[in-house]
Amino acid sequence: MRYTLEIQKLINRADQENIHPKDAVKLLLEAIAIADANDDVEFGYELRDELLNKGWGMVQRDEFVSAFSWMLDTYDEDPENYAADELLWKYKWIINELFSNPDVTLEQIGNVLEDFKRRLKEQGYGLRSYYSKQLHEALAQADQEKIRKYIDLVNAHPIDELSDCRACEMDSEVSHLIEEGNFAAAYEKALPLLQKQYTCAHVPIVTFCQLCYMAIKNNEHEKAAELFAQAEENLQDRTYDSMLITAIGFLIVYLFHTDTDKGWHYFEKYVPWAMDSKKSREFFFALYMTEALQKEDPKKTVTLTLPVEHPLFTADNRYTVLSLLDFYRDKATERSLQFDQRNGNTNFTTQLKKVLV
């Protein structure tokens, strides 16, 4: 059939080496439209699965939830024709997306979690991955009571094929100790990650970055410098991995403590990632930029090359520190209020207040 040849050409282009994930996603969306127009459900499922794979490392994932919802409905109509375990693994990604969007209500998230829980049980899996999703959200909210609750619930269930890998689970434990302010214990817990005994897609990069941030705030300059060097080395080949934008925020704070010129360079280099960020990652980048910029003289003028799309863009590339600080502080405030209203607490606002001076 001629349309399948058109789809295959698009797939081949999307699979080209060094193609930007954004461009790959556009090609796959074009292929999906062709498959849907020809009522080719199997091709539509395969293409959406690949769309999720290609978009996983990007912060701009506008099609993620709708593509997965289509896959879930298709699976339910013909479960024998699709792999349940692969679908459930991607379900974990979607739960993260829902938590990170303040426009999704707690009731909607609760319904999705219950559906995920039901499907885990039906497929013979335990609930470790179910509680891990709630642990990740508790960590995002820096809610100590819930963090301890869900760590206990995660550890109360055995590891299975849908559990987070050991590297990711250990990184969550490190984050918990950092939130408690126990840097020494966090560093010790992280040693197997720092020595790369356990690794994953974003671990230990995010571990290096978070520990670097905490080390400099603890005035452990030598250790912070070592951690920064390791983080920077691990970032070398992450040209398109914009999901690391929060980790970049940690490093920018470190640099504004130690090497302001390089801090501005990092901001200039990674601000396009931040502009693609939506929802919770937009909050966290704005939060750490607010913290970093408070280290500078607000009256100072800096020369930066910002994307034309940036709300503060000027043709002469000159900006006051105060204008940048006001922008990111206002953005962090706006997002924190949205999340707190959704969550019925003050957890995001509290995190912002902790960095304000």
ROKERO-601247 format. One record per residue (C-alpha): residue number from 0; residue in three letters; chain; x, y, z. Coordinates in Angstrom, 1 decimal. Each point is the difference from the previous one (the first is absolute). Layout:
<recs>
> resi | resn | chain | X | Y | Z
> NUM | Ala | A | X | Y | Z
...
</recs>
This chain:
<recs>
> resi | resn | chain | X | Y | Z
> 0 | Met | A | 0.0 | 0.0 | 0.0
> 1 | Arg | A | 1.4 | 3.4 | -1.0
> 2 | Tyr | A | -0.8 | 1.7 | 3.3
> 3 | Thr | A | 2.2 | -2.4 | 1.9
> 4 | Leu | A | 3.0 | 1.0 | -2.2
> 5 | Glu | A | -0.7 | 3.6 | 0.9
> 6 | Ile | A | 0.0 | -0.9 | 3.6
> 7 | Gln | A | 3.2 | -2.0 | -0.2
> 8 | Lys | A | 1.8 | 2.9 | -1.7
> 9 | Leu | A | -1.0 | 2.2 | 2.9
> 10 | Ile | A | 1.1 | -2.6 | 2.5
> 11 | Asn | A | 3.4 | -0.3 | -1.7
> 12 | Arg | A | 0.4 | 3.8 | 0.1
> 13 | Ala | A | -1.0 | 0.1 | 3.7
> 14 | Asp | A | 2.6 | -2.7 | 0.7
> 15 | Gln | A | 2.9 | 1.9 | -1.6
> 16 | Glu | A | 3.1 | 0.4 | 2.2
> 17 | Asn | A | 0.3 | 3.4 | 1.8
> 18 | Ile | A | -3.6 | 1.1 | -1.0
> 19 | His | A | -1.4 | 2.4 | 2.6
> 20 | Pro | A | -2.7 | -1.8 | 2.0
> 21 | Lys | A | -2.4 | 2.9 | -0.8
> 22 | Asp | A | 0.4 | -0.7 | -3.7
> 23 | Ala | A | -0.4 | -3.8 | 0.5
> 24 | Val | A | -3.2 | 0.6 | 1.9
> 25 | Lys | A | -1.4 | 2.2 | -2.8
> 26 | Leu | A | 0.8 | -2.7 | -2.6
> 27 | Leu | A | -1.7 | -2.7 | 2.2
> 28 | Leu | A | -3.1 | 2.2 | 0.4
> 29 | Glu | A | -0.2 | 0.3 | -3.7
> 30 | Ala | A | 0.3 | -3.8 | -0.3
> 31 | Ile | A | -2.7 | -0.5 | 2.7
> 32 | Ala | A | -2.4 | 2.3 | -2.0
> 33 | Ile | A | 0.5 | -2.2 | -3.1
> 34 | Ala | A | -0.6 | -3.2 | 2.0
> 35 | Asp | A | -3.1 | 1.4 | 1.6
> 36 | Ala | A | -1.4 | 1.2 | -3.3
> 37 | Asn | A | 0.4 | -3.6 | -1.3
> 38 | Asp | A | -1.5 | -1.6 | 3.1
> 39 | Asp | A | 3.2 | -1.9 | 0.6
> 40 | Val | A | -0.2 | -0.6 | 3.7
> 41 | Glu | A | 3.1 | -2.2 | 0.4
> 42 | Phe | A | 2.2 | 2.6 | -1.8
> 43 | Gly | A | -1.7 | 2.7 | 2.1
> 44 | Tyr | A | 0.9 | -1.8 | 3.2
> 45 | Glu | A | 3.6 | -0.7 | -1.1
> 46 | Leu | A | 0.5 | 3.6 | -1.1
> 47 | Arg | A | -1.4 | 1.4 | 3.3
> 48 | Asp | A | 2.3 | -2.3 | 2.0
> 49 | Glu | A | 3.0 | 1.3 | -2.0
> 50 | Leu | A | -1.3 | 3.6 | 0.5
> 51 | Leu | A | 0.2 | -0.5 | 3.8
> 52 | Asn | A | 3.5 | -1.5 | -0.3
> 53 | Lys | A | 1.3 | 2.9 | -2.1
> 54 | Gly | A | -1.6 | 2.6 | 2.2
> 55 | Trp | A | 1.0 | -1.5 | 3.4
> 56 | Gly | A | 3.1 | 2.2 | 0.4
> 57 | Met | A | -1.7 | 3.2 | -0.9
> 58 | Val | A | -1.8 | 2.4 | 2.4
> 59 | Gln | A | -2.3 | 1.1 | -2.9
> 60 | Arg | A | -2.3 | -3.1 | -0.2
> 61 | Asp | A | -3.3 | 1.4 | -1.0
> 62 | Glu | A | -1.2 | -3.1 | -1.7
> 63 | Phe | A | 1.0 | -2.4 | 2.7
> 64 | Val | A | -3.3 | -0.4 | 1.9
> 65 | Ser | A | -2.3 | -0.1 | -3.0
> 66 | Ala | A | 2.2 | -2.5 | -1.8
> 67 | Phe | A | 0.1 | -2.3 | 3.0
> 68 | Ser | A | -3.7 | 0.3 | 0.6
> 69 | Trp | A | -0.6 | -1.2 | -3.6
> 70 | Met | A | 2.4 | -2.9 | 0.6
> 71 | Leu | A | -1.8 | -1.0 | 3.3
> 72 | Asp | A | -3.4 | 0.0 | -1.7
> 73 | Thr | A | 1.3 | -2.0 | -2.9
> 74 | Tyr | A | 1.6 | -2.5 | 2.4
> 75 | Asp | A | -3.3 | -0.4 | 1.9
> 76 | Glu | A | -1.8 | -0.8 | -3.3
> 77 | Asp | A | 2.5 | -2.7 | -0.9
> 78 | Pro | A | 2.3 | -0.9 | 2.9
> 79 | Glu | A | 1.3 | -3.2 | -1.6
> 80 | Asn | A | 1.6 | 2.0 | -2.7
> 81 | Tyr | A | 2.2 | 2.3 | 2.1
> 82 | Ala | A | 2.6 | -0.3 | 2.7
> 83 | Ala | A | -1.5 | 0.9 | 3.4
> 84 | Asp | A | 3.4 | 0.4 | 1.8
> 85 | Glu | A | 1.3 | 2.5 | -2.5
> 86 | Leu | A | -3.2 | 2.0 | 0.2
> 87 | Leu | A | 0.1 | 0.0 | 3.8
> 88 | Trp | A | 3.6 | 1.2 | 0.0
> 89 | Lys | A | -1.1 | 3.0 | -2.1
> 90 | Tyr | A | -2.9 | 0.5 | 2.3
> 91 | Lys | A | 2.5 | 1.0 | 2.6
> 92 | Trp | A | 1.2 | 2.8 | -2.3
> 93 | Ile | A | -3.5 | 1.3 | -0.5
> 94 | Ile | A | -0.7 | 0.1 | 3.8
> 95 | Asn | A | 3.0 | 2.2 | 0.3
> 96 | Glu | A | -1.4 | 2.3 | -2.7
> 97 | Leu | A | -3.3 | 0.3 | 1.7
> 98 | Phe | A | 1.6 | 0.8 | 3.4
> 99 | Ser | A | 2.1 | 2.7 | -1.7
> 100 | Asn | A | -3.0 | 1.8 | -1.5
> 101 | Pro | A | -2.0 | 2.2 | 2.4
> 102 | Asp | A | -3.0 | 0.0 | -2.3
> 103 | Val | A | -0.5 | -3.7 | 0.7
> 104 | Thr | A | -2.1 | -0.3 | 3.1
> 105 | Leu | A | 0.8 | -2.3 | 3.0
> 106 | Glu | A | -3.2 | -1.9 | -0.7
> 107 | Gln | A | 1.2 | -0.7 | -3.6
> 108 | Ile | A | 3.4 | -1.1 | 1.3
> 109 | Gly | A | -1.6 | -2.2 | 2.6
> 110 | Asn | A | -2.1 | -1.7 | -2.6
> 111 | Val | A | 3.0 | -0.6 | -2.2
> 112 | Leu | A | 2.0 | -1.4 | 2.9
> 113 | Glu | A | -2.8 | -2.4 | 0.9
> 114 | Asp | A | -0.2 | -1.1 | -3.7
> 115 | Phe | A | 3.8 | -0.6 | 0.0
> 116 | Lys | A | -0.3 | -1.9 | 3.3
> 117 | Arg | A | -2.8 | -2.2 | -1.4
> 118 | Arg | A | 2.0 | -0.8 | -3.1
> 119 | Leu | A | 3.1 | -0.9 | 2.0
> 120 | Lys | A | -2.0 | -2.5 | 2.0
> 121 | Glu | A | -1.7 | -1.5 | -3.0
> 122 | Gln | A | 3.4 | -0.6 | -1.6
> 123 | Gly | A | 1.4 | -1.6 | 3.1
> 124 | Tyr | A | 2.3 | 2.9 | 1.1
> 125 | Gly | A | 0.4 | 1.4 | 3.5
> 126 | Leu | A | -0.5 | 3.5 | 1.0
> 127 | Arg | A | 3.5 | 1.3 | 0.4
> 128 | Ser | A | -0.2 | 2.0 | -3.2
> 129 | Tyr | A | -3.4 | 1.4 | 1.0
> 130 | Tyr | A | 1.4 | 1.4 | 3.3
> 131 | Ser | A | 3.2 | 1.2 | -1.8
> 132 | Lys | A | -2.1 | 2.4 | -2.1
> 133 | Gln | A | -1.4 | 1.5 | 3.2
> 134 | Leu | A | 3.4 | 0.2 | 1.6
> 135 | His | A | 1.3 | 1.9 | -3.0
> 136 | Glu | A | -2.8 | 2.6 | 0.4
> 137 | Ala | A | 0.7 | 0.2 | 3.7
> 138 | Leu | A | 3.6 | 0.8 | -0.8
> 139 | Ala | A | -1.0 | 2.6 | -2.5
> 140 | Gln | A | -2.1 | 1.7 | 2.7
> 141 | Ala | A | 2.7 | -0.4 | 2.6
> 142 | Asp | A | -2.7 | -1.5 | 2.3
> 143 | Gln | A | 2.0 | -1.8 | 2.7
> 144 | Glu | A | -2.9 | -1.8 | 1.5
> 145 | Lys | A | -1.2 | -1.4 | -3.3
> 146 | Ile | A | 3.6 | -0.8 | -1.1
> 147 | Arg | A | 0.6 | -2.2 | 3.1
> 148 | Lys | A | -3.5 | -1.6 | -0.5
> 149 | Tyr | A | 0.6 | -1.0 | -3.6
> 150 | Ile | A | 3.6 | -1.1 | 0.5
> 151 | Asp | A | -1.3 | -2.5 | 2.6
> 152 | Leu | A | -2.8 | -1.1 | -2.3
> 153 | Val | A | 2.4 | -0.4 | -3.0
> 154 | Asn | A | 2.4 | -2.1 | 2.2
> 155 | Ala | A | -2.9 | -2.1 | 1.3
> 156 | His | A | -0.6 | -1.5 | -3.4
> 157 | Pro | A | 2.4 | -2.3 | -1.9
> 158 | Ile | A | 1.9 | 1.1 | -3.1
> 159 | Asp | A | -1.5 | -1.1 | -3.3
> 160 | Glu | A | 0.4 | 0.8 | -3.7
> 161 | Leu | A | -1.9 | 3.2 | 0.3
> 162 | Ser | A | 1.9 | 1.4 | 3.0
> 163 | Asp | A | 2.3 | 2.9 | -0.6
> 164 | Cys | A | 3.6 | -1.2 | -0.5
> 165 | Arg | A | 2.4 | -0.1 | 3.0
> 166 | Ala | A | 1.7 | 3.2 | -1.2
> 167 | Cys | A | -3.3 | 2.0 | 0.0
> 168 | Glu | A | -1.2 | -1.4 | 3.3
> 169 | Met | A | 3.4 | 0.9 | 1.6
> 170 | Asp | A | -0.1 | 3.5 | -1.4
> 171 | Ser | A | -3.5 | 0.4 | 1.5
> 172 | Glu | A | 1.5 | -1.0 | 3.4
> 173 | Val | A | 2.8 | 2.5 | -0.5
> 174 | Ser | A | -2.5 | 2.8 | -0.8
> 175 | His | A | -1.9 | -0.9 | 3.2
> 176 | Leu | A | 3.1 | 0.5 | 2.1
> 177 | Ile | A | 0.8 | 3.2 | -1.7
> 178 | Glu | A | -3.5 | 1.3 | 0.7
> 179 | Glu | A | 0.5 | -0.8 | 3.6
> 180 | Gly | A | 3.2 | 2.1 | -0.1
> 181 | Asn | A | 2.3 | -2.9 | 0.7
> 182 | Phe | A | 2.6 | 0.5 | -2.7
> 183 | Ala | A | 2.6 | -2.3 | 1.6
> 184 | Ala | A | -2.5 | -3.0 | 0.0
> 185 | Ala | A | -1.1 | 0.9 | -3.5
> 186 | Tyr | A | 3.5 | 0.0 | -1.3
> 187 | Glu | A | 0.8 | -3.3 | 1.6
> 188 | Lys | A | -3.2 | -1.6 | -1.3
> 189 | Ala | A | 0.9 | 1.3 | -3.5
> 190 | Leu | A | 3.5 | -1.5 | -0.1
> 191 | Pro | A | -1.1 | -3.0 | -2.0
> 192 | Leu | A | -1.6 | 2.4 | -2.5
> 193 | Leu | A | 3.0 | 2.3 | -0.1
> 194 | Gln | A | 2.2 | -3.0 | -0.6
> 195 | Lys | A | -2.4 | -1.1 | -2.8
> 196 | Gln | A | -0.7 | -3.4 | 1.6
> 197 | Tyr | A | -3.6 | 0.8 | -1.0
> 198 | Thr | A | -1.0 | 2.1 | -2.9
> 199 | Cys | A | -3.1 | 0.9 | -2.0
> 200 | Ala | A | -0.9 | 2.6 | -2.7
> 201 | His | A | 0.2 | 3.0 | 2.3
> 202 | Val | A | 1.8 | -1.5 | 3.0
> 203 | Pro | A | 2.6 | 0.8 | 1.2
> 204 | Ile | A | -0.1 | 3.3 | -1.9
> 205 | Val | A | -2.8 | 1.4 | 2.1
> 206 | Thr | A | 1.6 | -1.4 | 3.1
> 207 | Phe | A | 3.3 | 1.9 | -0.7
> 208 | Cys | A | -2.0 | 3.2 | -0.6
> 209 | Gln | A | -2.2 | -0.1 | 3.1
> 210 | Leu | A | 3.0 | -0.9 | 2.2
> 211 | Cys | A | 2.1 | 2.8 | -1.5
> 212 | Tyr | A | -2.8 | 2.4 | 0.8
> 213 | Met | A | -0.3 | -1.1 | 3.6
> 214 | Ala | A | 3.8 | -0.1 | 0.5
> 215 | Ile | A | 0.4 | 3.6 | -1.0
> 216 | Lys | A | -2.8 | 1.0 | 2.3
> 217 | Asn | A | 1.7 | -1.9 | 2.8
> 218 | Asn | A | 3.2 | 1.9 | -0.8
> 219 | Glu | A | 1.8 | -3.2 | -1.0
> 220 | His | A | 1.7 | 1.7 | -2.9
> 221 | Glu | A | 2.5 | -2.7 | -0.8
> 222 | Lys | A | -2.6 | -2.8 | -0.1
> 223 | Ala | A | -2.3 | 2.3 | -2.0
> 224 | Ala | A | 2.7 | 0.6 | -2.6
> 225 | Glu | A | 0.6 | -3.7 | -0.4
> 226 | Leu | A | -3.7 | -0.7 | -0.4
> 227 | Phe | A | -0.3 | 2.8 | -2.6
> 228 | Ala | A | 2.9 | -1.3 | -2.0
> 229 | Gln | A | -1.6 | -3.5 | -0.1
> 230 | Ala | A | -3.4 | 1.5 | -0.9
> 231 | Glu | A | 1.5 | 2.1 | -2.8
> 232 | Glu | A | 1.8 | -3.0 | -1.4
> 233 | Asn | A | -3.2 | -2.1 | 0.0
> 234 | Leu | A | -1.9 | 2.8 | -1.8
> 235 | Gln | A | 2.4 | 0.1 | -3.0
> 236 | Asp | A | -2.0 | -2.3 | -2.3
> 237 | Arg | A | -3.5 | 1.1 | 1.2
> 238 | Thr | A | -0.6 | 2.4 | -2.9
> 239 | Tyr | A | -3.8 | -0.5 | -0.1
> 240 | Asp | A | -0.8 | -1.4 | 3.4
> 241 | Ser | A | -2.1 | 3.0 | 1.2
> 242 | Met | A | -1.6 | -2.0 | 2.8
> 243 | Leu | A | 3.2 | 0.8 | 1.9
> 244 | Ile | A | -1.0 | 3.7 | 0.3
> 245 | Thr | A | -0.7 | -0.2 | 3.7
> 246 | Ala | A | 3.5 | -1.6 | 0.5
> 247 | Ile | A | 1.5 | 2.9 | -2.0
> 248 | Gly | A | -1.7 | 2.4 | 2.4
> 249 | Phe | A | 1.9 | -1.6 | 2.9
> 250 | Leu | A | 3.3 | 0.6 | -1.9
> 251 | Ile | A | -0.9 | 3.6 | -0.8
> 252 | Val | A | -0.5 | 0.7 | 3.8
> 253 | Tyr | A | 3.4 | -1.6 | 0.6
> 254 | Leu | A | 1.7 | 2.2 | -2.6
> 255 | Phe | A | -1.5 | 3.2 | 1.3
> 256 | His | A | 1.7 | -0.8 | 3.3
> 257 | Thr | A | 3.4 | -0.8 | -1.6
> 258 | Asp | A | 0.4 | 1.2 | -3.7
> 259 | Thr | A | -2.7 | 2.6 | -1.0
> 260 | Asp | A | 1.3 | 0.3 | -3.6
> 261 | Lys | A | -0.4 | -3.7 | -0.5
> 262 | Gly | A | -3.4 | 0.1 | 1.7
> 263 | Trp | A | -1.2 | 2.5 | -2.6
> 264 | His | A | 1.4 | -2.2 | -2.7
> 265 | Tyr | A | -1.9 | -3.0 | 1.3
> 266 | Phe | A | -3.2 | 2.1 | 0.2
> 267 | Glu | A | 0.5 | 1.2 | -3.6
> 268 | Lys | A | 0.7 | -3.5 | -1.2
> 269 | Tyr | A | -2.9 | -1.7 | 1.6
> 270 | Val | A | -2.7 | 2.7 | 0.0
> 271 | Pro | A | -1.5 | -1.5 | -3.2
> 272 | Trp | A | -0.6 | -3.2 | 2.0
> 273 | Ala | A | -1.7 | 2.0 | 2.7
> 274 | Met | A | -2.2 | 1.8 | -2.5
> 275 | Asp | A | -1.3 | -3.4 | -1.2
> 276 | Ser | A | -0.7 | -1.0 | 3.6
> 277 | Lys | A | -3.5 | 0.0 | 1.2
> 278 | Lys | A | -1.7 | -0.6 | 3.2
> 279 | Ser | A | 2.1 | -1.3 | 3.0
> 280 | Arg | A | 3.4 | 0.2 | -1.8
> 281 | Glu | A | -0.8 | 3.6 | -0.9
> 282 | Phe | A | -0.5 | 0.7 | 3.7
> 283 | Phe | A | 3.2 | -1.7 | 1.1
> 284 | Phe | A | 2.2 | 1.8 | -2.6
> 285 | Ala | A | -1.5 | 3.3 | 0.9
> 286 | Leu | A | 0.5 | -0.8 | 3.7
> 287 | Tyr | A | 3.7 | -0.7 | -0.4
> 288 | Met | A | 0.5 | 2.9 | -2.3
> 289 | Thr | A | -1.6 | 2.2 | 2.7
> 290 | Glu | A | 2.4 | -1.4 | 2.6
> 291 | Ala | A | 3.0 | 0.5 | -2.3
> 292 | Leu | A | -0.8 | 3.5 | -1.2
> 293 | Gln | A | -0.3 | 1.2 | 3.6
> 294 | Lys | A | 3.7 | -0.5 | 0.3
> 295 | Glu | A | 0.6 | 2.8 | -2.6
> 296 | Asp | A | -0.2 | 3.8 | 0.3
> 297 | Pro | A | -3.6 | 0.8 | -1.2
> 298 | Lys | A | 1.2 | 3.2 | -1.6
> 299 | Lys | A | 2.6 | -1.8 | -2.2
> 300 | Thr | A | -0.5 | -0.2 | -3.8
> 301 | Val | A | 1.0 | -3.2 | -1.8
> 302 | Thr | A | 0.4 | -0.9 | -3.6
> 303 | Leu | A | -1.9 | -3.1 | -1.0
> 304 | Thr | A | -1.2 | -1.7 | -3.1
> 305 | Leu | A | -3.6 | -1.0 | 0.8
> 306 | Pro | A | -2.3 | -1.7 | -2.5
> 307 | Val | A | -2.3 | 2.4 | -1.8
> 308 | Glu | A | -2.9 | -1.8 | 1.5
> 309 | His | A | 1.1 | 0.9 | 3.6
> 310 | Pro | A | -2.4 | 2.5 | 1.5
> 311 | Leu | A | 2.9 | 2.3 | 1.0
> 312 | Phe | A | 1.8 | -0.2 | -3.4
> 313 | Thr | A | 1.6 | 3.3 | -1.1
> 314 | Ala | A | 1.9 | 0.6 | -3.2
> 315 | Asp | A | 3.0 | 1.4 | 1.7
> 316 | Asn | A | 0.4 | -3.1 | 2.2
> 317 | Arg | A | 0.3 | 2.1 | 3.2
> 318 | Tyr | A | -2.0 | -0.8 | 3.1
> 319 | Thr | A | 0.1 | 1.1 | 3.6
> 320 | Val | A | 0.3 | -2.6 | 2.7
> 321 | Leu | A | -3.1 | 1.4 | 1.6
> 322 | Ser | A | -2.2 | -0.5 | -3.1
> 323 | Leu | A | 1.1 | -3.6 | -0.2
> 324 | Leu | A | -0.5 | -0.6 | 3.7
> 325 | Asp | A | -3.4 | 1.5 | -0.1
> 326 | Phe | A | -1.0 | -2.1 | -3.0
> 327 | Tyr | A | 1.1 | -3.3 | 1.6
> 328 | Arg | A | -1.3 | 0.8 | 3.4
> 329 | Asp | A | -3.4 | 0.9 | -1.4
> 330 | Lys | A | 0.0 | -3.2 | -2.1
> 331 | Ala | A | 0.8 | -2.1 | 3.0
> 332 | Thr | A | -2.6 | 1.8 | 2.1
> 333 | Glu | A | -2.7 | -0.5 | -2.7
> 334 | Arg | A | 0.7 | -3.7 | -0.4
> 335 | Ser | A | 0.3 | -0.6 | 3.8
> 336 | Leu | A | -3.4 | 1.4 | 0.5
> 337 | Gln | A | -1.5 | -2.1 | -2.8
> 338 | Phe | A | 1.4 | -3.2 | 1.5
> 339 | Asp | A | -0.9 | 0.9 | 3.5
> 340 | Gln | A | -3.6 | 0.7 | -1.0
> 341 | Arg | A | -0.2 | -3.4 | -1.8
> 342 | Asn | A | 1.6 | -1.8 | 2.9
> 343 | Gly | A | -1.8 | 1.7 | 2.8
> 344 | Asn | A | 3.2 | 0.9 | 1.9
> 345 | Thr | A | 2.9 | 2.5 | 0.0
> 346 | Asn | A | 2.8 | -2.4 | -0.9
> 347 | Phe | A | 1.2 | 1.8 | -3.2
> 348 | Thr | A | -0.3 | 3.4 | 1.5
> 349 | Thr | A | 2.0 | -1.1 | 3.0
> 350 | Gln | A | 2.8 | -1.2 | -2.2
> 351 | Leu | A | 0.1 | 3.4 | -1.7
> 352 | Lys | A | 0.0 | 1.9 | 3.3
> 353 | Lys | A | 3.0 | -2.1 | 1.1
> 354 | Val | A | 2.2 | 1.5 | -2.7
> 355 | Leu | A | -1.2 | 3.6 | 0.2
> 356 | Val | A | 2.3 | 2.4 | 1.8
</recs>
